[in-house]
Amino acid sequence: MDSTPSFSNDRLLWQDFLAGEVRAFEKLMSDNFRLLFQYGCKFSKDRELVKDSIQDLFLVLWEKRGNLNPDAAVKPYLMASLRRLMHRQVSSRAWVGGEALQEEDDYFDIEFSVEDEYIANEAIAVRSGQLEKLLNALPRRQKEVVYLKFFQELSREQIAEVMAISPQTVSNLLQIAIKHLKAHWKAGFLLFFLLHFLL
């Protein structure tokens, strides 16, 4: 994974940013804003809060760039940083429905993109909607692990970094989530889901 062109480009961009290059900083923001916005929206329906949090994150990164790890894996590092920043705002800002995020079963939303060609088939679209509901019925930490593993393609170690948990806990949460999905879904469509959406 570390040898992919994307990883290499991210590493070079990160190092240029740490060196104080404004263009690298701007590109780091533009390249990762959509990813961070989608991830932030998993925790809060307040889109302005999410945008503000991302802006705050990049301001903090710029101010502290001299002390940041030059070998950080950019994508999981940014996601972990945004997650921590948003959680710290619990005491001062309202979360979904005006309620603070306190329990692990609270808000974390997974949505499928209707742009995928597989969704063109109406029957599959209906099943996708049903599976989306099933995923969103999982406890929040299980949903987050599924999202980071299959939708963002992070490794077990990267997920552990993002969520501030051990790699073994990541494995445990993922196994429990998959077991739940298998128990509540027809094996045939679960296989389709795994092949076309997750792998």
N, C-alpha and C positions, 0 to 999 in steps of 0.2 A: 504494500500500500504506500509506503514511504517513497517508493521509487517512481510513482506516477508523475507525469508532467504537471498536473494540477498541484500536487503537493510541492514540487520543486518551485513552481511559480509563486505559490503562497509563501514559501520560505524566503525567497528572494525579496518579495514585496514586503514581508514582515521586517526583514533586516534593513531594507531601505527606509522603512517607516521609523525603525528604532534609531536610525542615523539622522533622523530629523528632516527627511525629504518630504516637503508638503505634498507633492504630486503623489507620492506613495501613500501618504495618509489619506488623501482624497480617494484614491483608487481602492484602498482597503475598505473605506466606508461604502463606496458605491458597489463594490463586488459582493459585500456581505450584508448590505442593508435588507434585502428581500428575505434572505435566510433568517436573519435575526428577527425581522418583523413577524414572519410566520411562526417562529418559535415563541416569541414573546406573546403572541396572540393565543397561544395554547394556555397561558396562565391568566390572561385577562381579556375581557371583551372591550375594555376601554382602549381603543386604538390610539388615542392621543397620549395616553399614559405609556403605551408601548413605544411610540415614536420618541417621546421625551426621554424615556429610559435609554434608548439606543443612542440618542444624541449625548446624553450624560455619560454613557459608557465611553464613547469615543473621545470626549473631552478629558475624561480621567486618564484614558490610555495615552493621549498626547502629553498630558502633564507629567505622567509617570514613566514615559517611554525609556528614560535612562536607567530605570530599575527593573524593566521587564525581562523575562527569560528570552534570550535570542533563539533558543531551540524549541520554543513552544509550537505545538501543532495548532495552526491558526484557527481552523473551524471549531474544534472542540473548546479551545481556549476562549474564543469570543462567546460561544454559547454558554459556557460555564460562568463567565463574567457577567453576562446579561442576566442569567438565572439568579445569581447571588444579589445583583443590584436590585432586581425587581422584588425579591423576597425581603430585602432590607426596607423597602418602602411600605411594607404591610402596616406598620404602626402609624404611618402618617397619611396614607392614602386609602381610598375605598377600592376594594376589588369587585369582582363580579357581584352584582346585586347589592352593592354597598357593604358586603361582608368581607372580613379579612380572611386571607388564606391561612388556615390553621391546621386542618387535618389533611392527611395524605389522600383522602378520597375526594377532595375538593376539585375545583374546575381544572380540567386539562382536556382540550377538545381536539379530536382527530377528524379530519375531513379528507375525502377523496376528491381528486380533480376530475371534473366531468369532461375535461378536454381529451382524456385518454381515449384512443380509438376503440378500446375494449368496451367502453361504456356506451358506444353507439348502439349496441344491441339492447333493446328495451328490457328484456328479461334479465340480462346481466346487470343492467342499471338498477333494477329493483333489488336484486340480490346484493349488489354493492351497498345500497342504502341500508339493507338489513344488517350487513356485516359491519358497516360503520357504526350502527347503533350498538351492536354487540361489543365492538372495541371500546366504545365510549362508556359502556357499562362496567368496564374493568376499573379497579382502584386506580387512583391517579398515578402512583409510581409505576404500576405495571403498564399503563398507557404510555407514560413517558419513555420507558425502556423500549417498548415496541416501536414508538415513533422514531427514537434516535437510532435504533438498530436497523429497522427496515425502510424507513422513509428517508433518513439522513445518512444511512450506510456507515455509521460509526462503529469502530471496533469495541469490544467489551471493555478494554482499558480506557478508551476515549469516553465511553458512556460513564464509566466510573468517575472519571475526572469531571465531566459536566455535572453529574448529579451529586458529587462529593460522597460517594459510597464505594465499597470495595468491589473489585471485579467479581468475586464470588456472589455478592448480593445481586449484582447485575444478572448473572447466570440464573440465580434462583428466581428472581422476579420474571425473567423471560420464560423460564420453564413453566412457571405457574400460569402465566398469561396464555401461552400456547396450549397448555393442557385444558384451560377453561374454554378456549376457542374450539378446540377439537371436540369437547364434550357437548357444545351447544350449536355446532354447525355441521352440515352435511360434509362428509369427507371429500366428496367430489369437488364442491365449490371451494372448500378450503385449499385443496391442492391447486385449483386455478388461481386462487388469490396468492398463494405462496409463489407460484411460477411467474405470474404476470405483474404483481404489485410489489413483491418483497425481495425477490432474488435479483 
